[in-house]
């Protein structure tokens, strides 16, 4: 856990998809907290929009996200308000 984060993150390894406008991009969730997650893309050339839905089918979750940072195949996202 990095000390500057507002919530602790926990290591996980779950398959997921980034969904936007009907397109789906495969990825993996590598760590997560109640406020966000770190994703690993399978294809660096994939164009990921700033806002999208993260689909974690194993858990039947659809989470609206916004990108906070990008580094190579890695991407940090913040979960948007679910109200």
C-alpha positions as CSV (number, residue, x, y, z in Angstrom):
1,X,0.0,0.0,0.0
2,X,1.3,3.5,-0.9
3,X,1.0,6.0,2.0
4,X,-0.7,8.7,-0.1
5,X,-3.7,6.6,-1.0
6,X,-7.0,7.3,0.8
7,X,-8.0,3.7,1.0
8,X,-5.8,0.5,1.3
9,X,-5.5,-1.6,-1.9
10,X,-5.5,-5.3,-1.9
11,X,-3.8,-7.6,-4.5
12,X,-6.1,-9.6,-6.7
13,X,-5.9,-11.2,-10.1
14,X,-9.2,-11.1,-11.9
15,X,-10.0,-11.1,-15.6
16,X,-12.0,-8.1,-16.7
17,X,-13.1,-6.1,-19.8
18,X,-13.0,-2.3,-20.4
19,X,-16.3,-1.5,-22.2
20,X,-17.1,1.7,-24.0
21,X,-19.5,2.2,-26.9
22,X,-20.0,-1.5,-27.4
23,X,-16.3,-2.2,-27.7
24,X,-14.6,-4.5,-25.1
25,X,-10.9,-4.5,-24.3
26,X,-9.5,-7.4,-22.3
27,X,-7.6,-6.6,-19.1
28,X,-6.8,-7.9,-15.6
29,X,-7.5,-6.2,-12.3
30,X,-4.3,-6.5,-10.3
31,X,-5.2,-4.6,-7.1
32,X,-8.3,-2.8,-5.9
33,X,-9.8,-0.7,-3.1
34,X,-13.2,0.7,-2.5
35,X,-12.2,3.8,-4.6
36,X,-10.2,2.4,-7.5
37,X,-8.0,-0.2,-9.1
38,X,-4.9,-0.9,-11.1
39,X,-5.5,-2.6,-14.4
40,X,-3.1,-4.4,-16.8
41,X,-4.0,-4.3,-20.5
42,X,-3.4,-7.2,-22.7
43,X,-2.8,-5.0,-25.8
44,X,-0.8,-1.8,-25.4
45,X,-2.1,-0.6,-28.8
46,X,-5.7,-0.7,-27.5
47,X,-7.3,2.8,-27.3
48,X,-8.8,3.2,-23.8
49,X,-11.1,6.2,-23.3
50,X,-10.8,8.4,-20.2
51,X,-14.2,7.2,-19.0
52,X,-15.5,3.6,-19.4
53,X,-17.3,0.7,-17.6
54,X,-15.1,-2.0,-16.1
55,X,-16.8,-5.4,-16.4
56,X,-15.8,-8.1,-14.0
57,X,-17.9,-11.0,-15.1
58,X,-16.7,-13.4,-12.5
59,X,-18.2,-11.2,-9.8
60,X,-21.1,-9.9,-12.0
61,X,-19.9,-6.3,-11.5
62,X,-20.1,-3.3,-13.8
63,X,-18.2,-0.4,-12.4
64,X,-18.0,3.1,-14.1
65,X,-14.4,4.3,-14.1
66,X,-12.2,7.2,-15.0
67,X,-8.5,6.9,-15.8
68,X,-6.1,8.5,-13.2
69,X,-2.7,7.4,-14.6
70,X,-1.2,5.3,-17.4
71,X,2.2,3.6,-17.6
72,X,2.9,1.1,-20.4
73,X,0.5,-1.8,-20.0
74,X,-0.6,-0.5,-16.5
75,X,-3.5,1.9,-15.8
76,X,-4.9,3.3,-12.6
77,X,-8.6,4.0,-12.4
78,X,-11.0,5.7,-10.0
79,X,-14.4,4.2,-9.5
80,X,-17.1,6.8,-10.3
81,X,-20.0,7.6,-8.0
82,X,-22.5,4.8,-8.2
83,X,-25.5,6.8,-7.0
